[in-house]
């Protein structure tokens, strides 16, 4: 395990708080934390595993907050839970088979594409905060959505919360609050599943992960309450700008600077 200066941990803690806040509001906090971990020089496998540890704190906090506000009903999404768990497990195992060199080149591209997707996506009108009474028509959609996004979260992770939110609004006609509640619960499922797998494989820096996790949890608590009260519109410009800059920086270092 590598040791870092207290100032480095402080900066990471601040980034983690901001990421937890953003993730609870709009999703995609991993697009800040993964680049931050990679910028320390951590191998991609360790950066992803450490991020899963930290992200589990944030996603569990945000999911519980939405559940307490009655913006998420777990029994309606059993199939999505199972599919997400399976997809995240397979995705994490696939990561272990990919070379570090390829991960260094692919991750910045994934992060940048996720940021661009967030820019172009148009949020649908807010309709109602009522959860559907029954979900029979959701069955097939839940399996496909859960497995594919769970696999992506296990494989890479950045932008998973945003992908869950926008796809849930498109597939189920949920408004931003209900889609966010679903997003946080499923994000926690895939985060925790990947965390266990990464821990078994030994791809976690526990000091960094726990330090960032506490701060992510604090940011997620503030962010979830802010999202429920104000919505996500005010955070998008800052979020997209910061993520794009970090992604471009990582891409330049991975693709154009010789080793």
ROLUM-439751 format. One line per 4 residues: for each residue y, z, x negated of C-alpha. Coordinates in steps of 0.25 Angstrom, whole numbers. Layout:
BEGIN
Y:Z:X; ...
This chain:
BEGIN
0:0:0; 14:-4:-5; 25:6:-5; 40:2:-2
53:8:-4; 59:17:7; 70:7:9; 60:-4:12
53:5:22; 67:8:28; 70:-7:30; 56:-10:36
58:2:45; 71:-4:50; 65:-18:52; 53:-11:59
62:-4:69; 70:-17:72; 56:-25:73; 51:-14:83
63:-15:91; 63:-31:91; 48:-31:94; 49:-22:106
61:-30:111; 57:-45:109; 44:-44:101; 42:-50:87
46:-37:78; 35:-42:69; 44:-53:65; 52:-43:58
42:-33:52; 32:-44:46; 43:-51:38; 48:-37:34
35:-33:29; 32:-47:22; 46:-46:15; 41:-33:8
30:-42:1; 19:-37:9; 7:-47:10; 7:-53:24
-6:-46:28; 0:-32:25; 13:-36:32; 6:-40:45
-3:-28:45; 8:-18:42; 16:-25:53; 5:-23:63
5:-8:60; 20:-7:62; 20:-16:74; 10:-8:81
20:4:82; 30:-5:88; 22:-12:98; 15:0:103
28:7:105; 34:-5:112; 22:-7:121; 22:7:125
37:7:129; 35:-6:137; 22:1:144; 30:14:147
41:5:154; 30:-2:162; 33:-15:156; 18:-17:152
5:-15:159; -7:-15:149; -18:-17:160; -12:-31:163
-14:-36:149; -28:-32:145; -32:-46:141; -20:-48:132
-23:-35:125; -38:-39:122; -33:-53:118; -22:-48:109
-31:-38:102; -41:-49:99; -31:-59:94; -24:-49:85
-37:-45:79; -41:-59:76; -27:-62:71; -27:-51:61
-40:-54:56; -35:-69:53; -23:-63:46; -33:-57:36
-39:-70:33; -25:-77:30; -20:-78:16; -8:-70:12
-1:-83:7; -3:-90:21; 2:-77:29; 15:-77:20
18:-91:24; 14:-90:39; 20:-77:43; 35:-82:41
32:-94:49; 26:-86:60; 37:-76:60; 48:-88:60
41:-95:72; 40:-82:80; 55:-80:78; 58:-95:82
49:-93:94; 57:-81:98; 70:-89:97; 66:-100:106
59:-92:116; 67:-90:129; 64:-77:136; 62:-79:151
70:-72:162; 67:-58:165; 60:-58:178; 53:-44:181
48:-32:174; 36:-30:183; 22:-31:177; 13:-41:184
3:-33:193; -9:-41:189; -12:-51:178; -24:-60:182
-16:-73:177; -13:-67:164; -28:-66:159; -29:-79:151
-15:-78:146; -17:-64:141; -29:-68:132; -23:-80:126
-9:-73:124; -15:-60:119; -25:-67:109; -15:-77:103
-3:-67:101; -13:-56:96; -19:-66:86; -5:-69:81
-1:-55:80; -13:-52:72; -11:-64:63; 4:-63:61
12:-54:71; 27:-57:70; 32:-61:84; 20:-56:92
28:-48:101; 38:-59:104; 26:-69:107; 20:-59:117
33:-57:124; 36:-72:126; 22:-76:129; 20:-65:139
33:-70:146; 29:-84:146; 14:-81:150; 16:-70:161
30:-72:165; 34:-58:160; 48:-54:157; 52:-50:143
50:-35:146; 36:-36:151; 32:-47:141; 37:-37:130
29:-26:136; 17:-35:135; 21:-39:121; 22:-25:115
8:-21:121; 1:-34:115; 8:-33:102; 3:-19:100
-11:-23:103; -11:-34:93; -3:-26:83; -13:-14:83
-25:-23:83; -19:-31:71; -15:-17:65; -30:-12:65
-35:-25:59; -24:-25:48; -27:-11:45; -42:-14:43
-39:-25:34; -29:-16:26; -17:-25:29; -7:-13:32
4:-6:24; 4:7:32; 17:13:26; 25:1:30
18:-1:43; 20:13:48; 34:14:43; 38:1:51
29:5:63; 37:18:66; 50:10:65; 44:-2:73
40:9:84; 54:14:85; 60:0:86; 50:-4:96
53:9:105; 68:5:105; 65:-10:106; 56:-8:118
66:1:126; 77:-9:122; 69:-21:127; 66:-15:140
81:-12:142; 88:-24:136; 78:-35:133; 76:-43:120
87:-53:120; 97:-45:111; 87:-44:100; 82:-59:99
93:-64:90; 92:-54:79; 77:-54:80; 76:-69:78
86:-69:67; 79:-58:58; 65:-64:61; 69:-78:57
76:-74:44; 64:-65:40; 54:-76:43; 62:-87:35
63:-77:23; 48:-75:23; 45:-90:25; 54:-93:13
47:-83:4; 33:-87:9; 35:-102:8; 46:-105:-2
46:-94:-13; 35:-96:-23; 26:-85:-26
